């Protein structure tokens, strides 16, 4: 899977990058996620990506999926931090 960046470049999909950005967003508001929550959120995000995209996914779609997943699982403050970072 490739990620299409805003400037049109392609990057390899990297779940660790998603995990890192979610961790940073939660740390920024002093609401760190435990490993179980982080894994569950990342699994849901990854499932959504692979269900809706086959070969490539725009980076803005990944951002939307992460925000939606965080909000729908009770992490709205983290979602807001993520979007504002």
C-alpha positions in Angstrom: 0.0 0.0 0.0 1.2 3.5 -0.9 0.3 6.8 0.7 -0.3 9.7 -1.6 1.1 12.8 0.1 -0.4 16.3 -0.4 2.4 17.2 -2.8 1.7 14.2 -5.0 4.7 12.1 -3.7 4.2 8.4 -2.8 5.4 6.9 0.4 5.1 3.4 1.8 2.2 2.9 4.2 3.6 2.7 7.7 1.3 1.8 10.7 4.1 2.9 13.1 3.8 6.4 11.8 0.1 6.4 12.5 0.7 5.1 16.0 3.4 7.7 16.6 1.1 10.6 15.6 -1.8 9.4 17.7 0.6 9.0 20.7 2.0 12.5 20.1 -1.6 13.9 20.0 -2.6 12.2 23.2 0.7 13.2 25.0 0.2 16.8 23.9 -3.0 17.1 25.9 -1.6 15.0 28.8 -4.0 12.1 28.1 -1.6 9.3 27.1 -3.3 6.2 25.7 -2.5 2.9 27.2 -1.0 0.2 24.9 -4.4 -1.7 24.6 -6.3 1.4 23.5 -3.6 2.4 21.1 -3.5 -1.0 19.5 -7.3 -1.1 19.3 -7.4 2.3 17.6 -4.6 1.5 15.2 -6.2 -1.9 14.3 -9.5 -0.1 13.5 -7.8 2.6 11.5 -5.8 0.0 9.5 -9.0 -2.1 8.9 -10.8 0.9 7.6 -7.9 1.8 5.2 -7.6 -1.7 3.8 -11.4 -2.0 3.4 -11.7 1.2 1.4 -8.4 1.4 -0.5 -6.5 -1.2 -2.4 -3.3 0.1 -3.8 -2.9 3.7 -2.6 -4.6 6.0 -0.1 -4.4 9.8 0.1 -2.9 11.1 3.3 -5.9 13.3 3.9 -8.1 10.2 3.9 -5.9 8.6 6.5 -6.2 11.8 8.7 -10.0 11.6 8.3 -10.1 7.9 9.2 -7.9 8.5 12.3 -10.1 11.4 13.5 -13.3 9.5 12.9 -12.0 6.4 14.7 -10.8 8.4 17.7 -14.1 10.3 18.0 -16.3 7.2 17.6 -14.3 5.3 20.3 -14.5 8.0 23.0 -11.3 9.8 22.4 -12.6 13.1 21.1 -10.1 15.3 22.9 -7.3 13.2 21.3 -9.0 13.6 17.9 -9.1 17.4 18.3 -5.4 17.4 19.3 -4.5 15.2 16.4 -6.3 17.5 13.9 -4.8 20.6 15.4 -1.3 19.3 15.3 
